[in-house]
Amino acid sequence: MAQRPDFRAREIDRALTVTVLDTAYADGQLTFDEHRLRSERARVAVTLRDLRRLVSDLQIDIDLPEPAPRTVEPKNRLVLALGSVVIVTVALVVFLATRNGEEPVPAAAVVEATTRSSVVPTVSMDLPVDVTPIVARPFVFDTTAGLNDFRERYVQRFGSSQVLEVFIQLNNNRADVYRPTAEGRRERVLVAGGFEVGLDTEPPDTDDAMFDWATIDSAILAGLVAGTPEAIGVPDAAVEYVMITETRGNQRISISARNDDARGGRVEADFAGNIVSVSR
């Protein structure tokens, strides 16, 4: 069965991906910081797509184990159980009617009544005219207005623009924001239609530095995202992720893009939008 990229990742999938990243680091494909950040991503990856994104630009093959096939056995058992109940009910009604000298009830009528009684009724609920349904506003991560809205909603929710890392997955239309806790630990906020704070925290890396997200011009960031395919020489590439960090005093915006033929590269710039390096 072909692997679906939206399948949930297992621990064995994450461990295999970390091993591949270790190999890539050992033969010089990844820098120390790249290896560290990708390994962290692999250990908290949710889907197989998340894992493949971390190794898609490496010269190493990875064969993630196939997920176990889904089974429909519980549903089949439920159908058999319901069928047994109907048969027993029909037999009991016919037996009692015959013993009392009454005209037997047609089996079809018993089946219809039994089936109808097992169906949960649908209740129609009409909203009052003065009630407006709440519809979550989707996030947009590749335009100036969308990036401003993303940051403003985050600051409104958490009260600060001081963060440790912003990681945007454009191919999945989601993001992760890492922020410091009151105890100085590293906490993950998943952004996908809303904000979900992770249950676990981790100690900060000694190289991590907190930065003010508000100092980054969203127009500059949107321009870098739009210009990455041309910059790496693959005009039909789609941007996969944007990573914003400050490590050892270096402020970096790293943008990776790839096309359907797996051709792509990465652009790195500082917070002012000056391109520092282009990898193809």
Buried (B, 14 or more C-beta within 10 A) or exposed (E): EEBEBEBEBBEEBBEBBBEBBEBBBEEEBBEEBBBBBBBBBBEBBBBBBBBBBBBBBBEEEBEBEEBEEEEEEEEEEEEEEEEEEBEEBBEEBBEEBEEEEEEEBEBEEBBEEBEEEEEEEEEEEEEEEEEEEEEEEEBBBBBBEBBBBBBEBBBEEBEEBBBBBBBBBBBBBBBBBBBBEEEEEBBBBBBBEEBEBBEEBBEBBEBBBBBEBBEBBBBBBBBBBEBBBEBBEBEEBBBBBBBBBBBEEEBBBBBBBBEEEEBBBBBBBEBEBEBEEBEE
